[in-house]
Amino acid sequence: MANYNDIESALIHGGIYGDKTTGAVNVPIYQTSTYEQTGIMENPVWEYSRTGNPTRRALEDLIAELEKGVRGFAFASGMAAIDAVVHLFKSGDEILVSSNVYGGTYRILDKVYKQLGIKAVAVDTSNLSDIEKAITDKTVALYIESPTNPLLTVTDLKAAAKIAKKHNLLTVVDNTFMTPYLQRPIELGADIVVHSATKYLGGHSDLVAGLAVVNSKELASKLAFYQNSVGAVLAPFDSFLLIRGIKTLAVRLDRHTQNAHKLAHFLRNHDAVSKVYYPGFEDAQGYEINKAQAKNGGAMISFVLDEKHDVKKFFKSLNLIALAESLGGVESLVCHPATMTHAAIPYDIRQELGITDSLVRLSVGIESFDDLKNDLQKAIKESEI
Ligand SMILES: *Cc1c(COP(=O)(O)O)cnc(C)c1O
């Protein structure tokens, strides 16, 4: 293994580096379904690519190293990774879930697992006593996003994991919004980390992928069994693309978060904006906690346009910033959570959570800050009623 200490180097040299056979500095794309075996009953390392593939394994070892876990797993999407984790549980079990989790996570729990007998209970995990109160003798896991999507609510991961441990629950953290460059939940006590690698880890909006990392051999063998049994694995080419994306994570995120910091302040000082959600504000909910558990506030911002501006018109008036689902790519994207990412959540619950119709979510890219600011400025002006 190469000699390095810091995550900036691990992003590039971690996991399996290069190719021993040829000296290629990149792990080749092993585009094969099967492997010739030397004889029967000889325990081959590679037997079939659903079970294991060297390109995928390089990625899996890389994410395990970055998240400081025991083993990593790569899936065909973030939802496939989450699905695999939920399959560690059985009918009759209850999972406590952060109350404004990703819409797709809410949907799979509410529409797929509920009818299979696994019950999800939404709690405001940023309130530790709410977690404690919601635990029953059926609770098996605590599933957290911090910061949450789209309101960027911060949960104290260390304290939450401590409560979970006390009650024998597994702590699962969806680390998509922060990535291991900004936050490493396993170091804070989590048992499992999941990612939609479609977002910052891939980073170029050119791939859909999911990752999971576990902190014990026991969980590793359970998840490996499930991954192989169901087969929602990441293809070799996509594994290669994701390794390539991860190499530049640090430089990308430094720029993403710098731009976000400046844009959050620009929006906050703008008359047309009535509220800005950004964990990097010193007066934001959970600022001190986030500062202690993460490198910075990340690069996601949500804001509310005041009633003198037409949200529909605002989205139409943006020119550089694209209206699209997803986040975490080099290009800036905006979305309308109420009708897009969080449409699966019933209207009343959305209002309760604060996902109102005038809420805008911004994934800040790495373009010029001035160009991004000017685009927002122009769209706000044009959307005046
Ligand atoms: C996008 C996303 C997911 C789902 O991942 P896919 O790759 O789209 O399947 C899960 N959690 C969070 C926080 C996300 O942003």
The ligand as a Tripos MOL2 file, in Angstrom:
@<TRIPOS>MOLECULE
LIG
   15    15     1     0     0
SMALL
NO_CHARGES

@<TRIPOS>ATOM
      1 C1        -30.4900   10.5940   -4.6730 C.3       1 LIG1
      2 C2        -30.5340   10.1560   -3.2780 C.ar      1 LIG1
      3 C3        -30.8290    8.8240   -2.9380 C.ar      1 LIG1
      4 C4        -31.2100    7.8020   -3.9820 C.3       1 LIG1
      5 O1        -30.1250    7.4740   -4.8080 O.3       1 LIG1
      6 P1        -30.2480    7.0370   -6.3470 P.3       1 LIG1
      7 O2        -28.8380    6.9310   -6.7900 O.co2     1 LIG1
      8 O3        -31.0280    8.1040   -7.0580 O.co2     1 LIG1
      9 O4        -30.9790    5.7440   -6.3800 O.co2     1 LIG1
     10 C5        -30.7790    8.4770   -1.6050 C.ar      1 LIG1
     11 N1        -30.4890    9.3800   -0.6480 N.ar      1 LIG1
     12 C6        -30.2140   10.6550   -0.9300 C.ar      1 LIG1
     13 C7        -29.8990   11.5970    0.1760 C.3       1 LIG1
     14 C8        -30.2140   11.0910   -2.2440 C.ar      1 LIG1
     15 O5        -29.9600   12.3760   -2.5240 O.3       1 LIG1
@<TRIPOS>BOND
     1     1     2 1
     2     2     3 ar
     3     2    14 ar
     4     3     4 1
     5     3    10 ar
     6     4     5 1
     7     5     6 1
     8     6     7 2
     9     6     8 1
    10     6     9 1
    11    10    11 ar
    12    11    12 ar
    13    12    13 1
    14    12    14 ar
    15    14    15 1
@<TRIPOS>SUBSTRUCTURE
     1 LIG1         1 GROUP 0 **** ****
